[in-house]
Every structure is written in structure tokens, then in C-alpha cells.
Amino acid sequence: MIETGAYDKDKAMEKVVDLLEEVQLPPEFADRYPHELSGGQRQRVAIARGIATNPRFVVLDEPTSALDVSVQAEILELLRELRETHKMAMLFITHNISVVSYMADRIYVMYAGKVMEKGPKAEVIRKPAHPYTQALISAVPEVGRQMRRVVLKGDVPSLVSPPKGCRFHPRCPVAIATCGWTADEVAEALRRVLEARYPELSQRARLRPLGELELEVKGLSASELKDVVERESEFNRALKSIQSVSEEGGRVMVRLTKYSEPRMVEVARGHLAACHLLSASS
Ligand code: SF4
């Protein structure tokens, strides 16, 4: 404050004491070093710094994730009070659905850098439309609620080369043929299925992706491969994208369904989600 010339030394100290009071810390904290403060007190000081310039818009990135649950509640309460008294808008980034439901008016659910669903808080939490949001909400225990827990398999993808089509498709429990499967993914899925369940076929099969949507298979007949795909596609969603399997010049060619990125579809007033299943039913 002094460096920018906005305040002289005395005025700056007055402002510091006012800010400490706003975040419910006593004035003597102005002379303390960070290592003399608890985690919750440090977070209050960070909030005081954030509001020092009377901003109209504040971005809070996981402001309570490193704190004990009881301290979390105090900090959230403080943020709500400050939001009202300073008439600020807040963009709150968190992985904690309970925190979202306490703080938010509107929710944007993101996965791998893309918005999957957005809308008013009550709508999104009570009637999640996107399979990813449904999985997130199913993980929050609630007394008396009978909701099947959806456990997502696999890891969050690399953003250096994110999945094609819908970025959630490799982990989506209800993915369909057009969700974004590529020849690399289908070849990997076929290899795993053959190794685990058809060892004799696995020893003969040689799979080679040709571009994004074609796969060459040697060592198996078209009917052997079709049989595997028919039996396994119910349990392995990547195989659902196989559109045709045909014999061509001594090799088997596998062609995949063309994929696309799902667009946002309005499922209720102001509540939108990006999923092919919703586009198909709208
Ligand atoms: S578009 Fe819908 S069904 Fe397909 S992977 Fe994404 S969330 Fe799942």
C-alpha cells in the first residue's frame, strides 16, 4: 500500500487494522510473522489482502482445502459475510461439493478444462444431467438418500493431448459410439480383452491403428473378431464404436464410428449440459 503511493505509513497501518478487524483478527496481528499464525489465521490474512483494494470480483482457488473441517466452516462463513458487506462477486473453485452447495448461486462443472454442465445451484445438485456431475454428486453421502454410488475408473487425462470428442469418454460409464473413441483407444481395448479373456486369439492377433478411425488386424478372421466384439462390447465401451469388421486382401479392417464433441443442451431453464445422450433425447 505504501509502495504504490496509495497510503502513507500511518494511513497504511490504520487500513491494516481495519482489514484485520474485517477478517476477525485482533490488531496486534499486524506485527506477527506468517510462522506465528495458524493455517486458519493465515487464510484470514490472505483474504484481508484480497479485499484490500475493494475489488468487485474475486477468484478463490480452493481457499479451504488445506484447512480442518471446523476451520473451513468459519472461513466459509466469513467469505459469505464479506461477499454481502462488500457486494463482491466471487468465482469459487473447489472439488468439494458440500462447499459448492454452501457458497454458490450458479455452478459450472468442469472436467479436463471443459465445462460439462452449468446452471443454478439447486437444479444442478438436485437434478444433475451430465454423467460426470452425477458421479460427483453420488460420492457425497446424505442421510436418507438412496442414490447408487458411481465409481469412475481410470485417471484424469493429460491436458497436453486431451481425449477427442467428449473429454470424459474414457471414464464415462455410459459412453456411446460417437463419444470420441479413436483407433488407438480401440486397439488398446481389444488387446486387453484378448489378453484377459481369449489368450489363444491374443497370441495370433496383430493390431495396428491406421489413422484415427481405422484399424488393421492380422492373424484373426473377421468372424472371430466380430464374435469377440459382440460378446464384449457390453462390458467395454470402447468396442461400441466399432462400426464394421470386414476381410480385405488377407487382413481384417475395423472401421470406427465418426465421433464429435457434444454441444451444450438446455435441460431446464438456465440449466445446460454437454452430453450426446442429452442431444439424442432433446
Ligand atoms: S458425451 Fe455423454 S455419454 Fe458420451 S462420454 Fe460424454 S458424458 Fe458420456
Residues whose N, C-alpha, C, O or C-beta is under 5 A from the ligand:
A	BS01	SF4	P131 C166 F168 H169 C172 V174 A175 I176 C179 P262 A274 C275 H276 L277
